[in-house]
């Protein structure tokens, strides 16, 4: 099993990205564009912001570099998924989304939520401590190698000299 190097490789993030794209696509319909009531435009904006929050928190948590922070951001992402689901029900109930579109978007957000939860459980049980705690092998420059070789040679001669003195 290979180690994930960047958040874009995470299936949960990929699914959250698809959800966000679909939210924007379906909320960009004329019915939402023509809304005259600020609260209704606010609903559209809030659903979009909450969907962006899911993928953003997965990415930010990953980039934080510690398991604990990653878990925290995954829980925030899961909370945002719940927020999207609740807002989709409002959009359905007031007639902004038809049942088919609601079912599709709600299915995507439920899948995101399940993926995030599963990832949380696996991360909690893993020994992974985070990238901040990863031991990084430092590459030596040629000058550093030359200096280390020089020091090794001096130490070797010093040991040889001390053995002669005994």
C-alpha positions as CSV (number, residue, x, y, z in Angstrom):
1,X,0.0,0.0,0.0
2,X,1.5,3.3,-1.0
3,X,1.4,6.4,1.2
4,X,-0.9,9.3,0.1
5,X,1.3,12.3,-0.7
6,X,-1.3,14.9,-1.4
7,X,-4.9,15.6,-0.5
8,X,-6.1,15.3,-4.1
9,X,-5.4,11.5,-3.9
10,X,-8.0,11.1,-1.1
11,X,-11.2,9.5,-2.3
12,X,-13.3,11.5,0.2
13,X,-11.8,14.8,-1.2
14,X,-12.5,13.6,-4.8
15,X,-16.1,12.9,-3.9
16,X,-16.5,16.2,-2.1
17,X,-15.1,17.9,-5.2
18,X,-17.7,16.2,-7.3
19,X,-20.5,17.1,-4.9
20,X,-19.4,20.8,-5.0
21,X,-19.4,20.8,-8.7
22,X,-22.9,19.3,-8.9
23,X,-24.2,21.7,-6.2
24,X,-23.0,24.6,-8.2
25,X,-24.3,23.1,-11.4
26,X,-27.8,22.5,-10.1
27,X,-28.1,25.7,-8.0
28,X,-27.1,27.7,-11.0
29,X,-30.5,27.1,-12.6
30,X,-32.7,30.0,-13.6
31,X,-35.1,29.5,-10.6
32,X,-32.2,30.3,-8.2
33,X,-30.8,33.1,-10.4
34,X,-34.1,34.9,-10.5
35,X,-34.8,34.8,-6.8
36,X,-35.8,38.2,-5.5
37,X,-35.9,37.4,-1.8
38,X,-32.5,37.9,-0.1
39,X,-33.1,34.9,2.2
40,X,-33.6,32.6,-0.9
41,X,-30.3,33.8,-2.5
42,X,-28.8,33.3,1.0
43,X,-30.0,29.7,0.9
44,X,-28.3,29.1,-2.4
45,X,-25.1,30.8,-1.3
46,X,-25.1,28.8,2.0
47,X,-25.5,25.4,0.3
48,X,-22.6,26.3,-2.0
49,X,-20.4,27.5,0.8
50,X,-21.1,24.4,2.9
51,X,-20.2,22.1,0.0
52,X,-17.0,24.0,-0.6
53,X,-16.3,23.7,3.2
54,X,-16.4,19.9,2.9
55,X,-13.6,19.7,0.4
56,X,-11.7,22.6,1.9
57,X,-11.6,21.1,5.4
58,X,-10.4,17.8,4.1
59,X,-7.6,19.5,2.3
60,X,-6.7,21.9,5.1
61,X,-6.7,19.0,7.7
62,X,-4.4,17.0,5.5
63,X,-2.0,19.9,5.0
64,X,-1.8,20.6,8.7
65,X,0.5,17.7,9.2
66,X,-0.7,16.1,12.4
67,X,-3.1,13.3,12.9
68,X,-5.1,15.2,15.6
69,X,-5.5,18.3,13.5
70,X,-6.5,16.2,10.5
71,X,-9.1,14.4,12.5
72,X,-10.5,17.7,13.8
73,X,-10.8,19.0,10.2
74,X,-12.4,15.8,9.0
75,X,-15.1,16.2,11.7
76,X,-15.7,19.7,10.6
77,X,-16.0,18.5,7.0
78,X,-18.5,15.8,8.1
79,X,-20.4,18.6,9.9
80,X,-20.5,20.6,6.7
81,X,-21.9,17.5,4.9
82,X,-24.7,17.5,7.4
83,X,-25.3,21.1,6.8
84,X,-25.6,20.6,3.0
85,X,-28.1,17.7,3.6
86,X,-30.3,19.9,5.8
87,X,-30.2,22.8,3.3
88,X,-31.1,20.4,0.4
89,X,-34.2,19.5,2.3
90,X,-35.1,23.2,2.6
91,X,-34.5,23.6,-1.2
92,X,-36.7,20.6,-1.9
93,X,-39.5,21.6,0.5
94,X,-39.8,25.1,-1.0
95,X,-39.7,23.8,-4.5
96,X,-36.3,25.0,-5.6
97,X,-35.2,21.4,-6.3
98,X,-37.2,18.6,-7.8
99,X,-37.3,15.2,-6.2
100,X,-34.9,13.7,-8.7
101,X,-32.2,16.4,-8.3
102,X,-32.7,16.3,-4.5
103,X,-32.2,12.5,-4.5
104,X,-29.1,12.7,-6.6
105,X,-27.4,15.5,-4.6
106,X,-28.5,14.0,-1.3
107,X,-27.0,10.7,-2.3
108,X,-23.7,12.4,-3.2
109,X,-23.5,14.2,0.2
110,X,-24.4,11.0,2.1
111,X,-21.6,9.2,0.2
112,X,-19.2,12.0,1.2
113,X,-20.2,11.8,4.8
114,X,-19.8,8.0,4.9
115,X,-16.4,8.2,3.2
116,X,-15.3,10.9,5.7
117,X,-16.6,8.9,8.7
118,X,-14.8,5.7,7.5
119,X,-11.6,7.7,7.0
120,X,-11.9,9.1,10.5
121,X,-12.3,5.6,12.0
122,X,-9.3,4.3,10.0
123,X,-7.1,7.3,10.9
124,X,-8.0,7.0,14.6
125,X,-6.9,3.4,14.6
126,X,-3.7,3.9,12.7
127,X,-0.2,4.5,14.0
128,X,0.2,7.4,11.6
129,X,1.2,10.5,13.7
130,X,1.3,13.0,10.9
131,X,3.8,14.5,8.5
132,X,5.1,16.9,11.1
133,X,6.4,13.9,13.0
134,X,7.8,12.1,10.1
135,X,11.6,11.7,10.2
136,X,13.0,13.3,7.1
137,X,16.3,12.2,5.8
138,X,18.4,15.2,5.0
139,X,20.4,15.0,1.9
140,X,24.0,16.0,2.5
141,X,25.6,18.5,0.3
142,X,29.0,17.6,-1.3
143,X,30.7,20.0,1.1
144,X,29.0,18.3,4.1
145,X,30.1,14.9,2.9
146,X,33.6,16.1,2.3
147,X,33.7,17.7,5.8
148,X,32.3,14.4,7.4
149,X,35.0,12.4,5.5
150,X,37.6,14.8,6.7
151,X,36.4,14.5,10.3
152,X,36.3,10.7,10.0
153,X,39.8,10.7,8.8
154,X,41.0,12.9,11.7
155,X,39.2,10.7,14.2
156,X,40.7,7.6,12.7
157,X,44.2,9.0,12.9
158,X,43.6,10.2,16.5
159,X,42.5,6.7,17.5
160,X,45.5,5.2,15.8
161,X,47.8,7.7,17.6
162,X,46.2,6.9,20.9
163,X,46.6,3.2,20.4
164,X,50.4,3.7,19.6
165,X,50.8,5.7,22.9
166,X,49.5,2.8,25.0
